[in-house]
Amino acid sequence: MPEPADVHFLETAATLVPSGAPAPPGALTGERCLELFDAQLGSRHLDLAARRLQAQGHGFYTIGSSGHEGNAAVAGALRPDDPALLHYRSGAFFLERARQVPGQNPLRDVLLGLVAAAEEPIAGGRHKVFGSRPLNVIPQTSTIASHLPRALGVAFAIERAARLGLDSPWPRDALTVCSFGDASANHSTATGAVNAAVNCGYQGLPLPLLFVCEDNGIGISVRTAPGWIHAAYGSRPGLAYFHADGCDLADAHAVAARAARWVRERRRPAFLHLRTVRLMGHAGSDVESSYRTPAEMASDLERDPLLQTARLLVDRGVATAKDIVGIYEAKRAEVTALAEKVARAPRLASAAEVMAPLRYTRPGGGAERAEGEPVTLAQAINRTLGDLLDERPGMLVFGEDVARKGGVYGVTRGLVKRAGAARVFDTILDEQSVLGLALGFGTAGLLPVPEIQYLAYLHNAADQIRGEAATLPFFSSGRYRNPMVVRIAGYAYQKGFGGHFHNDNAVAALRDIPGLVIASPSRPDDAAGMLRACADAAEREGRVCAMLEPIALYHARDLHEDGDGGWLAPAGGTVPIGRARTYGDGGDLTVVTFANGLRMSLRAARRLEAAGVRCRVVDLRWLAPLPAEDLLREARATGAVLVADETRRTGGVSEGVLTALADAGFRGRTARVTSEDSFIPLGDAAHHVLLSEAAIEEAARRLLTAPR
């Protein structure tokens, strides 16, 4: 069935005649109009081809750009070295950007994405995305504002790299452009990113970021209240506002050029409100007539940006109605021929091919121990951060309270004096913005080490790790990466300072993110070596690492008795990713644990050994990748494994440990003792739901005395 937008364009274009109105001063030249029209036509015919390919069983993606082709004017007003994070309706922008860079074949590239071809040059058949290294288009998937914090970070990174005298992928005077829809503008992630951008400007921090809201008035089937985008963003202090008719190429180009010039010269954020229409529905499966009236859809067809550009060309005497139809059909033929060639292109053929961007070098070998003054966990992390800052000029440490105060627990104390305020700085209280800055810094080739003050607050921004950080190398076949080491103060057992938000043991949101490294140190020497290992993996391989630091052990000094200094150790050395550490060589029981559980298990093991039970305690240290080989070796050494897990029984770490043993064919006795499936209450009530030394000891006795 013919698409109404296709039929309407051809019928109307064939009747166009010059209006006789003179071109306004400074108007687009005819040649420039034709260039932008070519991008608009290419985008429209890609949409039509997407639906044909799906109907033929060859295509997998039909969210199109029809009605949004005015964004070609935005690309035309920018430079190809301005980093771009694009809305999924940015086909014309992408094509116009590609025209500015020699040697590109964007029509074929997009079609390869539509059919999930393995040779597609950015995502390699993993998703249809607008992305390209040569075009400085950072790939995004079906973004619902989740890319805005990263855009904030990219814009910030351009300026911060220049201030530090470091190289960046983009010129010193580049600006960042980020496009999104009117429905996405209502998302809390969008409002938070805009707030953070305005806050930077308010503080006098340069931030060359152009927000482009492509407002078609509807999100899937839900209408945006008329006038809402202007009301919400049109008079925001510190945010320059520009409005253009995205269906009028000349107006869109003129206003976009003004907005870009404003951002580039002032290094401040601006908001370009581009009024568009949506043609052909949300996607190929969308029955638009079920929620829109015929009059509404007809009105949008009359505002078709391709028709408006065609009228402009006819009015300027650049083309006749017959020429317009001919150009339109020639582009259809070009796209159709390319689509036929790529329709049966080879796709990813195995799990190994799909997961190739997630594979990283996994260093082997044992840990190298440090020598020197014994210190606490907090001191070890502090000293290692300081050493890393000295060694790596592109490393930055930031988050809430990390600079002047030195962190709530003193872990970053003195670092701002040591490395300077440009490299160690406080952020606003918004975890999405903290991680967005990290995403931008990492994409710019720097080494960000953000701090999330408490594990509970990571959940406010987990998608910045899951949906943005972890997916970027996957959906760019490793061409883009965002290395980072996210330090997270977490877990429970704080004395005198409790409650759910300061004592959180929920790690399930992190454990299933593909490619994410999760470090969970317990002792000072391990913390130092693991932090260094994470920094190395991030800098050398682009890894995204999360380091879960047990708050209750930050300042611990003793292990068994007061004054024994059993929890102090020198800072330094290295700890290979994915390697466990074993304490003792008992042959009766292997206790597997991590974080606070290590200290409790060592204390429980001492009492068990006094009663004749010979134990060895295995500190996992890494929750991802799980040290499966070490785990299996130590399990087989005793034939009995108790997992002491301070996280929750459901979704906790013990599930993965026991599964790893089962998958490896371990047939010995196993049991687990965990915290309860509960949030953590205030005060002494927490002891009722958290793992304890007594519970570990009791579970060990029960396991060893149970009938085989």
N, C-alpha and C positions, 0 to 999 in steps of 0.2 A: 504494500500500500504506500503510495507516495507520501512523503512528509509535507504537511501543509506549508512549512517554511520554505521548502524548495519550490513548490508550485507557486506560492504567492510571490516569491522573488522574481521568478521568470516571467510571470504574467504582468507584474507591475513594471519591471525593468524594461520590458519591450515597449512600453507606452511613454517612457520618459522623454521630455522635451526641455530645452533650456528655458529657464525662468526669466532670463534677461537681467537679473540683478547683478550689479558689479561685485567683484571680489573685494572684501574688506581689506584695509591696509595691513600689511604683514601676514597675509594669509598664506597657507600652505601652497607651495608650488604644485603645478600639475604633476610633475615628475615624482615629487614626494608623496602626493596623494596616491599615485599608482603603486608605489612601493608598499605603502601601508595597506592599500586595498588588496594587494597580492597576499599579504599575511592574513587578512581577514577572510579572503576566499579560501585559502588553504585550510584555515581552521574550520570553516563551515563544512568543507568537503571531507575533512577528517572525521567530523561528527557523523556525517551521512555514511561514510565508509564503515565506521565503527558499528553501526546498526546493521548494515548489510553483512559484515563479517560475523556478527553474532547470529544473525538469522541463518547463515550458512554453516554454523557450527565451528567457525574458525576463530571468532573473537570472544573476548571475556570482559570487556569494559566498555560502557556506553555513557558514562557521565560526560557530557559534552560542554562546549564553550559557546554554543549558539545563543546570540543575544548579548554576549560579553565581548564581542570582537573589537569593541572600542579600546580594549586594553592594549591593542597594537600601538595606539598613540602614546601610551605610557612608556612602552619599550622604546619607541621612537624618540622620546624626550630624554632618555637616559643614555648612559654609555655602557658598552658591553663589559666594562670592568667594574661596574657597580654590582655587588652581590645581590642576588634576587632570591627570595623565598616566596613561591607562587601558590596562589589559589588553584584548585583543580580545574577551574574554568579559564585557564590562562593560555589557551592554545595560540591565539593570535599574538600575544606577548612573546611566547617562545619562538614562534616563526619569525617575527620581526627582529628579535635579538639574534637569532641565527643568521639572518641576512647580513648583519653587521660584521660577522666574523667569517672570513674566507674558509672554504673547504668543508662546509657543513651540509648535511642532507637531512634536515629536520622532518620533512614529511615521511620519509622512510623510517626514521628513528621512532617517531610517534606510532606509526603503523606496526612496527615490530613490537612495541610495547602493548598494543591492543591485542595482539595474538600471542602474547607471552613467549616471544621467541628468545632463545638462549643467546643469540647474537645481538640483541638490543643493547645499545652501547652504554647505558647507565645502570639499570637494574638487572640486566641480564635475564629477563623473563620472570623476575620475581614479583613485579608489580608494574602497572602502567603509571609512570611518574614523569613530571617535567623536571629534568635535571641534566646537567652537563658541566663538566670541568671547563672546557674551552669557553663556554658561555657564562661562566660564573653563576650558574643557576644551581643552588643547593637543593637537592631533591626532597620533596615532601610527598607523603601519601595523601589519603583523603582527609586532609587536615580540617579539624573543627577548632581552629584557633590555637592548636597546640604548638604551632611553629612560631607564634608571636614572641614568646620569651627568648627563643633562639635568635630571632631577628634583632631583638634588643641587645643580646650578647654580641652578635656580629658587629652591629654598629658601634657598640662600646669598645670592642676589640680593635677596630680600625684606629681609633684615637689612642687607646692605651698602648698599643704596639708602637705607634709613632712617638709617643711620649717617652717610652723606654728605649727608643732607638733600635727596635727589633724589626725584622722583616715581617711582612704580612702578605698574603696572597693578593691584596688589593692596594691600589695607590693611596697615598696620604689623603687626597681630596675626594676619595670615593664616598658614595652614600649607599646605604642599604635600603632596598625596597621590599616591602612585605605586603602581599595582597590577600584578601579574604572576603567573604560574603557578609551581607547584612545580618543573616541569622547568626553567623559566627561572632559578629561584633557584640552579641549579647552574652557570650560565654564568659564565665568568670576569668578564664585564662586570658582572654582578650582585654578585659577591663583592667586586669592586674598588670599586663604588659604595658598598656597605654599609661596607666598610673605611674609605673616605674620609669617610663621614658620621660614623662613630664617632671617627675621628681628629680631626675638627673639634670634636666634643664634648670629647674628651680635652684639647684645647688651650684649651678655654673659649670657642670660637667658636660663637655661636648658629646653630642649623641646625634650623628647624622642619619636619621631614620625616617623614611617616608612610608607611612601607613596608607594603603590604598584599599578602601572599602568599596567593592563592586556590588552595588545595591540594586538587586532586581526585585525587591519587595516581597520575597517569599523564600522560605527554607523548607525544601521538600514540598510539604503541603500546608505549612503554617505561615500565615501572612505576617509580615513585619508591619507594625502600626505605621501608617503614613506619617512621614515627617520625623520619625523617631531617631534616625541616625543623625540628622541635623540637630535635633534637640539634645541628644546625648553628647555629641562631639563638636557641635558647631561653635560653641562659645566656651570651650574649656581653657582656662588660663594656662598659658605655657605651651599650648598646642595650636600651631597655626592651622587654619582650616581653609581648604580650597574645595570648591564645588564645580563639577563639570557634567555635561550631558554626555554620557558614554556612547550614546547612539549618534552623536554628531562628531565626526572625526576631527573637524577643524577646531571645535570648542575643546574637545578632550585633549588634543595635542597642545593647544595654547595654554590651557590651565595646568596640564601636567608639566609643561616646560617651566612655568612660573613656580610651581611647587618644588620641582627638582632644583631649580636655581636657588630658591629660598633655603632649602635644606643644605645644599652644597656650600653655600657661602656662609651661612650663619651657624652651621653644625648643631642645629636644633631639630627636634622632631616636628613633623607636619602630618596632617591628615587630609588625604585627597578623597573626597566623596564622589565617586563615579556612578552616576545613575544609569542603570542598564535595564534590560529586560531579559526574561528567560524564555527561550524558544525550545520546542521539542521536549518539554518536560524535564524532570530532574535527571532521569536516565531512561534507557530503552525500555525497562520494565514498568515505567511509571505511567499510569492511566490518568493523565492530567485532567481529563473531563470529569473525573469523579469528585474534584474539589475546586475546580475553576469554571466560571461561566463561559459560554461561547463569546460573549462580548469582551470579557477580559483577555481571552486568548487572541481575539481578533485585534484588539487594541495594541497588544504587544507586536503582532505581525506588522502593523502599520509603522511601528517604531524600529523595525529591523535595522540594525546599524549598517548592514551591507547595502540596503536600499538607500539609506541616507548618504553613504559614500558614493554610491552610483549617481545619485542626484547631483552631488557636489562635482563629480567628474563631468557630467553632462553640462551643468551650468558653466563650468570653467572652459568648456569647449575642448576638453581633453579627449572625450570619447562620445560617441553617439549611443543611442539605445541599442542599436544592433551590435556595436562594439562591446558594450557591457555584457550582453547575452553571450557573445562569442568568447569573451575572456572568462566568464563564469563556467561555460561548458568546457573550455580548454583546461581549466583547473580541475574540473570533475574528471576529465579523461586522464590527466596526469596522476591524480590520486588513485583512481580506479586501477590504472595499470600497475602502480606500485603495490596496491593492496593485493592484487592477484598474484604478484610475485612473492609476497611475504606470507600469504595465507597459510601455506604449509611449511613454513620455516621450522627447522628443528627446535624442540622445546627442551627444557631441562629434563634429563633422563634418569636421574637417580637422586637419592637423598644426599649423597656426597656432593653432587653438583649444586643442589639447592643450598646446602649449608657451607659451601666453600668460603664465603666471606666471614663466617663465624669461626673458622679454624685459625688457631694461633700457635706459635711456638710454645711448647711447654717445657721450660728448663728442668733439667734433672739435677742429680747430685745432692749431697747433704748440705746442711746449713753450716755457715762459717760463723763461729762464735766470736763475740767481741771481748775485749779486755778493757779494764779501766774501772772507774768509780761506779759502784752499784747505785742505781737510781730507781725511782718509782716509774710506773707505767706512764703517768702524765709527763714526767720529766723526760722519759725516753722519746716520747712522741715529739715533745717540744724541741729537743736537741736535734732530732732527725729532720724535722721540718726546717730548722735553722740551717743545718748542713746542706740540705737539698736546695734551699733558696740561695745559698752561697755558690753552689755548684752549677745551678741551672738558671740563667738569667731570664728565661721565658716562663718561669713558674710563678704563679700568683696564689696567695692564700686569702680567702675572703669569706664572709658570712656575718651573721648577727653577733655582735660583741667581740669579734676576734681581734680587733686592732687595739683600740685604746684600753679596753678592759683586760684584754688578753684571754678572752674566753670566760664563760661562766665558771669553769673549773680551773682556770689558769693554764690551760694546755698551750695556748698560743701567746703567752705572756712574753713580752720583749721582742717579738718578731717584727713588729712594725718599726721599732728603733733599729733593728739589725738590717732589714731589707728596704725600708722606706715605705711611705704611704701609698705610692703608686703600685706596690706589689703586695702589700698586706693592708686590707681595708675593710671597713664595716659596710654592710648593705642594709637596705630597708628590710623590715620584718615581713618577708614574703618568700616562701621557699621556692615557688615557681620562678620568681625572678632570680633568685640565687642560682638555681640550676640553669636557667636560661642564659645567664652570664657565662656559666661554665661551658655550655654548649657553644656559645659564640666564640669564646676564647679558644676552645679546642679546635673548632673549625678553622680558626685563623692560624693554627700551628703553635699556639702557646700551650702551657701545661697548667691547667686550672686545678686547684685543690680547694674546693668549697667545703664549708662546714654546715651541716644541718644540726641544729642545737640539740634536738631530741628525736629519737626514732619515731615517736608518735607523730611528729610534724612532717616527717618525710611523706606520709601518706597523703598529705595535702597536695603533693607535687610528684607523686610516683610516676605519672605518665611522662614527665620530662625525662625520666630514665628509661622507662619501658617503651613508650611510643616515639620518642625522639632520639635519645642518645644511643640506645641499643640497636635501633633499626637503621640508622644512617649508613653504616658500612654495609648492612645487608641489602638495602635498596639502592646502593650505589656501586655494588660489586667491589667495595673497598676503595673506590676512587675518592670518596669523601670519608673522613673520620673525625671523631670528636673525643680525643683522649681526655680523661679526667680521673681524679681520685677524690671521691666524695667521702669525707670524714663524717661519721654519724655517731654522736654520743647516744648510747642506748642501753638496753636491757634494764633489769630491775635491781633490787637489793640496796637502794640508797637508804641510809639511816637518817631519820629526821626530816626527810624531804621526799614525800611519796606521792601517791596518786597516779592515775592512769597515764597522764600526759608526760610525766617525768620518769615513769617506770613502764616501759613498753617492751614486751617480749615477742611482738608479732613480726616475723621475718618472711612470711609466706609471699608477700608482695614482691620480694626481691628474688627469692630462690628459683623461680621458674622463668626468669628473663634470659633468653638465649645469649650466650657470650659474656654475660656479666661476671666479673670476678668479685667474690665476696670474701673479704678478709675478716677474721674474727679473732684478734689476738687476746691473750690473757696476761702474759708476762711481759715485763719491760723489754727484754732482749728480743723476744719474738715481735713485739709491736714495732720496734725500730727496724728490724730486718724485713718485716712484711710491708711496712710503709715504703721502704726503699724499693722492694720488689714491685709494688704497685706503680710507683713512679716510673720505674724502668719500663714496665709493660705498657703503660700509658704513652710514654714518650716515644718508645721504639716501635710499638705495634699498634698504637691507637686504641688500646684497651680502655673500656669503661670499668672502673673499679669502685667498689663501695667498701669502706673500712668501718666495721661496727666495733666501736670502742666501749667496753664495759665501764660505765660511770662509777660503779661501786668499787672498782679496782684501781681507779686513777691514782689514788694516794695510799693504797695499801702498801704496807712495809713488811708485815709479818705473815707467816704461814701457820705454824702450829701453836706457838706461844708468843705472848707479848714480848717484843724485843728481840726475837730470833732473826729478824731481817731476812726471813726466808722468801719474801716476795720481791726483793730487790735484785737487780741484775744490771750489768753494764749495757749501755745502748750502743748499737752498731751491728756489724755483721750483715748477712744476707739470709733470707728464707725463701727458697724456691716456691713458686706458686704451685699449689696442689700437693704439698708434702706435709704429712702429720709429724707430730713429735711424741715420742713415747717416754714415760717415766717408769722406771723399775723394770724387772724382768720376771715377775712372778708367773708361775705356771698354772695357777688355778682359775683365774678370772681376768678378763680384759674389760676394763671400764672405758667406754668411749664417750668423750665429752668435749666441751669447748667453753670459752668465755668464763663467766662466774662458776660454771660447773667444774672447771678444772680445779680451782682452789678447794671447792667443797669435796670433790672426788679424792683429791690427794689427802685431805684430812680424814675422810671416811676410810680410805685405803689403809691408813696408818692404824686405825682402830681394828680393822678387819685382820690385818697382819698380826696384830697382837693376839688375836683369837685364833691364829693358825691358818688364815686364808691368805695365800700368796697372790698379790695383785700386780697387774701392770695397768697404768693409766695412759690412755691415748688422747692427746689433745689434737682434735681435727685441724684446728687453726684456720683452715679454708673451708667455707661452706659451699663454695662453687669456684673452681671445680672441686668436687669432693675428692679427698685423697683415697680413692678406692683401693689402690694397690697396697698402700701402707695399712689401711684398715683391714684388708683381708689377711695380710701377713700376720698382724698382731692377733686377729681373731683365731686363726689356725694354731697359733702358739699355745693357746689355752683351751680352745674348744668351747669356751663359754664367754658370751658377750653381754654386758649390761650397758645400755645407752642411757647416760644421765643427761637429760635434755631440759634446760631451763625454759625453752620455748613451749608453746602450747602442744597438747597432745594431738590436736587436729591441725594439720598444716605445719607442724613443727619439723625441726631438723631430723628427729629420730625416724620419721617416716622414710626419708631418703637414705639414712644409714642402713636400716634394716633391709630396705629394698636392694641397695647395692650389694649387701652380703648375700641375699637370696639370688640375685642375678648372677653372682659369681660362683654359685653352687655351694655355699657354706652350709654345712649340715649340722653344725654344733648347736648348743643351747643358746637361745637369745631371749632377752627381755628388755623392757625399757621403763624408765621412770621419768616422768615429765611434770611440768607445771600443769595446772588445770586449764580447761577451756573457759577461761574467765578473763575479764578485764582486771586490772590490778587495783585494788582499793587503797584507801589512805590508811596510814598507820599500821598497827600490829595486825590488822585484818589481812594484810598482804601475805603473812606467813601461812595462812590457811590455803592459799591457792598456788604458791610458788614452790618449786623444787627445793628440797632441803638436804642437809648432810644426813640427817636421820633417815630420810626417805631413801637415799642412795644406799645406806648401809643395810636397811631392812630389805630392800629389793635384791641386793647382792646375796644375802643369806637365803632369801626365798628361792632365788634362781638355783643356787648351788645345792639346796636340799630337796628341791622338787623331784618327783619321780621322773626318770628318763623315759 
